[in-house]
Amino acid sequence: MTTLHYLTIAEAGDLLRSHQISPVELTRGFLDRIEQADHQLHAYITVTGDMALKEARTHEAEMLRGEYRGPLHGVPVALKDLYATQGILTTAHSRLLAEWIPDEDATAVARLREAGTVLLGKLSMWEFAGGLDLQGPFPVARNPWNPDYAPGGSSSGSGVAVAAGLCMGSLGSDTGGSIRGPASLCGIVGLKPTYGRVSRFGVIPLSWSLDHCGPMTWTVEDAALMLQAIAGYDPKDPTSSKAPVPNYSQALKEDIRGLVVGIPRHYFFRADGVDGETLEAVETAIKVLEERGAKTKVVEIPSIEQAATVRQIIWASEVYSYHEANNEARRQDYGPRFRDRMTMGAFYTAADYIQALRWREILRREFQQVLEGVDVLATPTSAQPAGLLEQPPFTEDTVSGRRPTFTGPFNTTGLPAISVCCGFTSRELPIGLQIVGRPFDEPTILRVAHSYEKATPWREKRPSI
Amino acid sequence: MTTLHYLTIAEAGDLLRSHQISPVELTRGFLDRIEQADHQLHAYITVTGDMALKEARTHEAEMLRGEYRGPLHGVPVALKDLYATQGILTTAHSRLLAEWIPDEDATAVARLREAGTVLLGKLSMWEFAGGLDLQGPFPVARNPWNPDYAPGGSSSGSGVAVAAGLCMGSLGSDTGGSIRGPASLCGIVGLKPTYGRVSRFGVIPLSWSLDHCGPMTWTVEDAALMLQAIAGYDPKDPTSSKAPVPNYSQALKEDIRGLVVGIPRHYFFRADGVDGETLEAVETAIKVLEERGAKTKVVEIPSIEQAATVRQIIWASEVYSYHEANNEARRQDYGPRFRDRMTMGAFYTAADYIQALRWREILRREFQQVLEGVDVLATPTSAQPAGLLEQPPFTEDTVSGRRPTFTGPFNTTGLPAISVCCGFTSRELPIGLQIVGRPFDEPTILRVAHSYEKATPWREKRPSI
């Protein structure tokens, strides 16, 4: 048996169901692991400790009584610290919320609880999911593959905790790549579902039309299990969709023979600033998909060069609109990076925003058209692997449009996208492959990512921390 | 038989189908009527003349061959001059488009042609549907009940032409009340369908998220016939809905026993500036509905006082965004009222617009909640009857939020609404009753309006011009 804290959710689920391991034993194992490793990594803002053990005991009793809730029953998870948790500090890594204790769980949190998970704690992130604050109210999370390096953001703690075995799975949020970026830089799986697939009720907003909630896990199989628990309509979230929720684990059982993978070579592979080792790893990954029976086809999205500007205007306008009042009342309580980026939104006019919405519609239609001819798209997730923590992290540059972003277009268009590890650089830093699908076709992107994962050795490797 | 030009579409349809009247005879009759009366009313910018007669001859031949297209076959209609018509001048009553000849029909126009209508011409309107220009490039339409009075706007010519028997039915467009306002002031029926119900492809936009296309007719029965022809999904309009299109004429056959009519007394009946005779007529109309078997219930929309501001910000921002380039290049070619109102949009920030969208969502939900407890709402259509043409028309004041508007909230929320004549003032000017329904429930508002219309004498009265 592998080290307890490096079990996958699926593996632990089997052991839990067959009573070979107990929720309390597993939870205690993770609390010990956090105690041992997190002082170097700072993935957690809040560790629930005794509260987690109490939950674990309740679930243990249930399971002993034969009341089995499903594959997440007894599984210890953690949450990016912008998911509201009843009675537990929820900070968004901000001075403004440094003492906020919500009255109610976010819907995704309530659904995870319903599924029987144990909550280990709340995870570090960029301030309000929008700007890394090195001098913020809580420490900054570090990359477990090399703590001198950044883990990406904004769901930094969620990426670190999963990669370093500080929880079995986590929830992140993704407005321009905040799930997929840290997943790629930490070598884990990050899934940004279709816009509307997962309720955002109780999740502190960044940019309401771009924000997405989703799981971060070690394997694709685990991502499918977590998505299953949180997906589906929520009357409390007016943007949530009534589209039926399929069986995601079932989808992994099919192979990918005959699927057509679109390769948008022109921007996602050729933009200035794309790392050579990343490209090489992604090209090799595409060959693996071909060996597994997929066909590939070069595709083009004519207006992709506009995507960064479109997203920047929508992003900054919506962020500013949310923070406008606090920006006047408590401007000094924001960190400098988030404040600067948010304040850009004050300078866009309504006409700018409307023009951006118009361009967004054009992009949406161009991707729709491309996805009529292919089943999924494959691209690098991040243009660069992790950079040194002391330098402004690369992923933050991409969010502000100063460097190419391969994740952002799928926030603008709302399409589902998953990042899966596809190798390591010569410095032993992970590289991510992104698979993008049609609206609500999470089953296909999960299937492709799973097929790739099974055929490659990357899941065997763990950070040595 | 009544005067030819005062036949309803349904009456004419029967005569056409049974070959008691021919499309050519009918078209010629309307062209004569336009010739005789329109120099006093200025409903038309363009009269198609020989082109209409040629169409009528084609339809006549078809009908003689037994090729019957349905209840609009051979019916002469006219269009607000912002519907693109292939090969026919389309001006939006503006100097900027005073010579524009489109290559393609708007979808609604193509559908009316497909249904066999004959196009008599293009109708006067406020400049770009947004501001009356007394010194504009074309004359200003006058109210047929009294040519010193305004017909309302912006679909002024559409209201006048139907009321004065210058066409059998027309299409208008409605961004804040531009179908229902002139319908009420001209004593006809005006239907603003649900947002997405009728394609807007080929219709010059004013404010894309508030614009609606719909029919203006003498009777509710006729409105149902015209809506049937133009409703339904259009791949050329990304905002058009795939909701199935029911049989609207069928809906008129049911009575209204047991239907619950919500009366939002607090704003729609008590706002400052509501005319006393209007209120009296609407109260009497509600009693008629009760006599016909409907129940009534007082309802309240808590945030209705915000509606005018919300709509003003959305309206001006979207109008400015559309006209921004022309405003710089050809500002002198806009009339002063439209220019002033459009320019207000330059001063709203993206955050203002986003806040307005947020309030819009609140309003939408409040109306939704109210409409869970009642089948329709009944209100006055316009707070005031027609004013003198030389004074700034009252309806223009309402659009800019300076006076209460009872039509605007249903552009903001996208709900379907119909105006039907419910009496006359002591000056012999018409008064309108507005019936509002649930999304895509045009059948019920048509049914209620039709039931009211059948029980009252107003359809017998015609302008004496």
Interface residues (C-beta under 8 A of the other chain):
Chain A: P238 I313 A316 S317 E318 Y320 S321 E324 G345 A346 Y348 T349 A350 A351 D352 Y353 I354 Q355 E361 R365
Chain B: P238 I313 A316 S317 E318 Y320 S321 E324 G345 A346 Y348 T349 A350 A351 D352 Y353 I354 Q355 R358 E361 R365
